[in-house]
């Protein structure tokens, strides 16, 4: 069987998630979550009970073993209906599960991975800062050791899902700023810890989990919260810039793919139901061509996304391919959604139709998880294109 087709196991997971969505995530509920910026914790808990967050957790820790393709399927399907649920799933299975498996200490794996699989424990990323975006090695948030404690001071920006998470996966400066790559560490900081202040940002889309500015004022956490344990101190860059970043690019592509798929489905149906000049608008050549382009581009995005997932699953070096996937899929899915909005005309611009939400959510995808410009740099650099 072609590796870009769903295997029997993956097809079963896709069908199960689709059934879950229809039962637990009806469109009217999703609209309300978006309107009120509410995270449906009960839905997340039911998703955990299905075993979905265990798809990135080894069996020894209560999961079903790492399966990136199946994880991408869950992300795609959830995000086709609700970013509130889809993003929270990523915070559990990917931000927490995958990172702990890859760079956590044995004690952290023993303690936290069963909670990912069985309770849906979540991490939020604390990487960006008010003056630090793509250049994360320039972070200014500091951490110092005081006996068996780590004391953190500084601020983070665009910390999505911080309020609903168990820990903020925080990149800190743990030594002199001059040695920028060798004096970084990752620390797990509970958002409820003394000295942590969360300030919500009013974003255009991605409603549900919320996006926050986070400040740390003499926040103390135990030394065991250093990601990787004692060996992780001052090794944060190596832990951050590994294969985990490749997987994150595929995660974001899957999010964009899910949104675009929903937009195409809605526009396709609308074009058959909307009557103008006595006949459905799907009979008009201009509409037919827009829908044909959207379907074709969506298929290309699907193939790229699942090829990248397959490469990661099979431990094939994929830094270039995942960057290409993130670049192409996110940019193309944005174009697909905006085209589908045009098919629906004015109805694609009002809140009574889900298309308006798809537009708000898709616009951030070329920015999220490394901008399109950064991906272009990564592709050229990885392929050793001379700079001079």
C-alpha positions in Angstrom: 0.0 0.0 0.0 1.2 3.5 -0.8 2.6 5.1 2.4 0.5 8.2 1.8 -2.8 6.2 2.1 -4.2 5.5 5.6 -3.3 2.1 6.9 -6.1 0.0 8.4 -5.0 1.2 11.9 -4.8 4.8 10.9 -8.1 4.6 9.1 -9.8 3.3 12.3 -8.3 6.1 14.3 -9.6 8.7 11.8 -13.1 7.2 11.8 -13.1 7.1 15.6 -12.1 10.8 15.8 -14.7 11.8 13.3 -17.4 10.0 15.2 -16.2 11.7 18.4 -16.3 15.1 16.7 -19.9 14.6 15.5 -21.0 13.5 19.0 -19.0 15.7 21.3 -18.2 18.7 19.1 -21.3 19.8 17.2 -21.0 23.0 15.2 -23.3 25.0 17.5 -21.1 24.2 20.5 -18.0 25.0 18.7 -19.4 28.4 17.7 -20.1 29.1 21.3 -16.6 28.1 22.5 -15.2 30.5 19.9 -17.6 33.3 20.8 -16.9 33.1 24.5 -13.3 32.1 24.2 -13.9 29.0 26.3 -11.9 25.8 26.6 -14.1 22.7 26.8 -12.2 20.8 29.4 -14.8 18.0 29.4 -14.3 17.3 25.7 -10.6 17.2 26.2 -11.0 14.7 29.0 -13.2 12.5 26.8 -10.6 12.6 24.1 -8.0 11.5 26.6 -10.2 8.6 27.7 -10.3 7.4 24.1 -6.5 7.0 24.3 -5.6 9.8 21.8 -3.0 11.5 24.0 -1.2 8.1 24.4 -0.3 8.1 20.7 3.0 9.8 21.5 3.7 7.9 24.8 5.7 4.6 24.9 3.8 1.6 26.2 6.1 1.5 29.3 4.6 4.7 30.5 0.9 3.9 29.7 0.7 5.0 26.1 0.4 3.0 22.8 3.8 4.0 21.5 5.0 6.9 19.4 3.0 7.2 16.1 3.4 10.6 14.4 1.1 9.7 11.5 -1.8 8.8 13.8 -1.1 11.9 15.9 -1.3 14.1 12.7 -4.6 12.4 11.8 -6.0 13.4 15.2 -4.7 17.0 14.8 -6.1 17.3 11.3 -9.6 16.0 12.2 -9.9 18.0 15.5 -8.8 21.2 13.8 -11.2 20.8 11.0 -13.9 21.4 13.6 -12.4 23.3 16.6 -9.0 24.9 17.3 -9.9 25.0 21.0 -9.9 21.2 21.2 -7.2 20.7 18.5 -4.7 23.0 20.2 -5.2 21.5 23.6 -4.6 18.1 22.1 -1.3 19.3 20.7 -0.3 20.7 24.1 -0.8 17.2 25.6 0.4 14.8 22.9 3.1 16.9 21.3 4.3 19.7 23.6 4.2 17.4 26.7 4.4 13.9 25.3 6.9 14.2 22.5 9.2 16.6 24.4 9.3 14.4 27.5 10.1 11.3 25.5 12.8 13.1 23.6 14.5 15.2 26.2 13.0 14.6 29.7 15.0 13.0 32.5 14.0 9.4 33.5 12.4 10.8 36.7 10.3 13.3 34.6 9.3 10.5 32.2 8.3 8.2 35.0 6.3 11.0 36.7 4.7 12.9 33.8 4.3 10.6 30.8 1.6 8.5 32.5 -0.2 11.7 33.2 0.0 12.7 29.5 -1.5 9.4 28.4 -4.1 9.0 31.2 -5.0 12.5 32.3 -4.1 14.7 29.3 -1.4 16.7 31.1 -0.5 19.8 29.0 2.5 22.0 28.4 2.4 25.5 27.0 5.4 26.8 25.1 7.2 29.8 26.8 9.7 30.6 24.1 8.9 34.0 22.5 9.5 37.2 24.4 8.4 40.9 23.9 11.7 41.5 21.9 12.4 37.9 20.9 10.5 36.1 18.1 12.3 33.8 15.7 15.7 34.4 17.3 14.8 32.4 20.4 18.5 32.1 21.4 18.4 35.7 22.4 15.9 35.2 25.3 16.4 37.5 28.3 14.3 35.6 30.9 16.9 34.5 33.5 17.2 31.5 35.8 19.7 31.2 38.6 20.3 28.2 41.0 19.7 28.7 44.7 20.4 25.5 46.6 17.7 23.0 45.4 15.7 25.8 43.7 15.7 27.6 40.4 14.6 31.2 40.5 13.2 32.7 37.3 12.7 36.4 36.3 11.5 37.8 33.0 8.6 37.7 30.6 7.3 35.6 27.7 4.9 36.6 24.9 2.4 34.6 22.7 2.2 31.8 25.3 -0.8 30.0 23.9 -2.8 27.9 26.3 -0.8 29.0 29.4 -3.9 29.2 31.6 -5.1 25.7 30.9 -1.7 24.0 31.0 0.0 22.2 33.9 3.4 23.6 33.0 4.9 26.3 30.9 7.8 24.8 29.0 10.1 27.8 29.4 13.3 28.7 27.7 15.6 30.7 30.1 19.0 32.3 30.1 21.0 30.3 32.6 24.4 31.9 32.1 26.2 34.9 30.5 24.4 36.3 27.5 27.6 36.4 25.5 27.7 32.6 25.2 24.2 32.6 23.7 23.8 28.9 22.7 25.6 27.3 25.6 23.8 29.0 28.5 20.2 28.2 27.8 18.0 25.9 29.8 14.4 24.6 29.7 12.4 24.7 32.9 8.9 23.5 33.8 7.0 26.3 35.5 3.4 25.8 36.8 1.3 28.8 35.7 -0.2 28.8 39.2 3.2 29.3 40.9 3.8 32.3 43.1 5.2 35.2 41.1 3.7 34.1 37.7 1.3 36.6 36.1 -0.8 35.8 33.1 -2.2 38.6 31.0 -4.5 37.5 28.1 -4.0 38.8 24.6 -7.1 39.5 22.5 -6.2 37.6 19.3 -8.1 37.5 16.0 -8.5 33.7 16.1 -7.4 30.6 18.0 -10.0 31.1 20.6 -10.5 28.6 23.4 -7.1 28.1 25.1 -6.2 31.8 25.0 -2.9 33.4 24.3 -1.0 35.2 27.1 1.8 37.5 28.1 3.5 35.8 31.0 5.7 37.5 33.5 7.9 35.8 36.1 8.9 37.7 39.3 11.3 35.6 41.6 9.4 32.5 40.6 10.8 29.5 42.4 10.6 25.9 41.2 12.4 22.8 42.4 15.6 21.8 40.5 13.9 18.6 39.3 11.9 20.9 37.1 14.9 21.5 34.9 14.1 19.6 31.7 16.5 16.7 31.4 17.4 17.0 35.1 20.8 18.1 36.2 22.3 17.2 32.8 19.8 19.6 31.2 21.2 22.7 32.8 22.8 24.9 30.1 21.8 22.3 27.5 18.5 23.9 26.5 19.5 24.8 23.0 20.4 21.2 22.1 17.1 20.0 23.5 15.1 22.7 21.7 16.7 22.5 18.3 16.5 18.8 17.7 14.0 16.5 15.9 11.2 18.0 18.1 11.2 21.1 15.9 10.8 19.0 12.8 7.7 17.4 14.3 6.3 20.8 15.3 6.4 21.9 11.7 4.3 18.9 10.7 1.9 19.6 13.6 1.2 23.1 12.4 0.8 21.9 8.8 -1.8 19.4 10.1 -3.6 22.2 11.8 -3.7 24.2 8.6 -4.8 21.2 6.6 -7.7 20.6 8.9 -9.0 24.1 8.7 -8.6 24.2 4.9 -10.4 20.8 4.5 -13.3 22.1 6.5 -13.4 25.3 4.4 -13.4 23.3 1.1 -16.2 21.0 2.4 -18.4 23.9 3.4 -17.8 25.8 0.2 -18.4 22.7 -1.9 -21.8 22.1 -0.1 -22.7 25.8 -0.2 -22.1 26.0 -4.0 -24.7 23.3 -4.5 -27.3 24.8 -2.3 -27.0 28.5 -3.2 -29.4 29.4 -6.0 -28.7 32.5 -8.2 -30.3 33.2 -11.6 -32.4 30.1 -11.2 -29.7 27.6 -10.7 -27.0 26.5 -8.2 -23.9 28.6 -8.3 -21.8 25.4 -8.7 -23.0 25.4 -12.3 -21.1 28.7 -13.0 -17.6 28.1 -14.5 -15.9 30.6 -12.3 -17.1 28.9 -9.1 -16.3 25.5 -10.5 -12.8 26.5 -11.3 -12.3 28.0 -7.8 -13.5 24.8 -6.2 -11.4 22.6 -8.5 -8.3 24.6 -7.6 -9.1 24.4 -3.9 -9.6 20.6 -4.1 -6.3 20.2 -6.1 -4.3 22.4 -3.7 -5.8 20.6 -0.7 -4.7 17.2 -2.1 -1.1 18.5 -2.6 -1.1 19.8 1.0 -2.3 16.4 2.3 0.4 14.5 0.4 3.1 16.8 1.7 1.9 16.6 5.3 1.6 12.9 5.5 4.9 12.3 3.6 6.7 14.4 6.2 4.9 12.5 9.0 5.9 9.2 7.4 9.6 10.3 7.2 9.6 11.3 10.9 7.9 8.0 11.9 10.6 6.1 10.0 13.5 8.1 11.5 14.4 9.5 8.1 16.2 12.9 8.4 13.6 15.4 7.4 14.7 18.8 8.4 14.4 20.1 4.8 11.1 18.3 4.0 9.4 19.4 7.2 10.4 23.0 6.6 9.1 22.7 3.0 5.9 21.2 4.3 5.3 23.9 6.9 6.0 26.6 4.3 3.9 25.2 1.4 1.0 23.8 3.4 0.4 26.8 5.6 0.7 29.4 2.8 -1.4 27.3 0.5 -4.1 26.5 3.0 -4.4 30.2 3.7 -5.0 30.8 0.0 -7.5 27.9 -0.1 -9.6 29.2 2.8 -9.7 32.7 1.4 -10.8 31.3 -2.0 -13.5 29.3 -0.3 -14.7 32.5 1.5 -15.0 34.1 -1.9 -17.2 31.2 -3.1 -19.6 32.0 -0.2 -19.5 35.7 -0.9 -21.0 37.8 1.9 -22.1 34.7 3.8 -18.4 33.8 4.2 -17.9 37.0 6.2 -20.6 36.7 8.9 -20.5 34.7 12.1 -23.6 32.7 11.3 -21.3 30.6 9.0 -18.2 28.7 10.1 -16.2 30.1 7.2 -15.6 33.4 9.0 -13.9 31.4 11.8 -11.8 29.4 9.4 -10.5 32.7 8.0 -9.6 34.1 11.4 -7.8 30.8 12.4 -5.9 30.2 9.1 -4.3 33.6 9.0 -1.9 32.8 11.8 -0.7 29.5 10.4 2.1 30.9 8.2 3.4 32.6 11.3 2.8 29.9 14.0 5.7 27.6 14.7 8.3 29.5 12.6 7.2 32.0 10.0 7.3 31.3 6.3 10.3 33.5 5.9 12.2 31.5 8.5 11.3 28.3 6.8 12.7 29.6 3.5 15.9 30.5 5.3 16.0 27.0 6.9 15.5 25.3 3.5 18.3 27.3 1.8 20.7 26.8 4.8 20.0 23.1 5.1 20.6 22.7 1.4 23.8 24.7 1.7 22.9 27.4 -0.7 25.9 29.9 -0.5 25.1 33.2 1.2 27.9 35.1 -0.6 
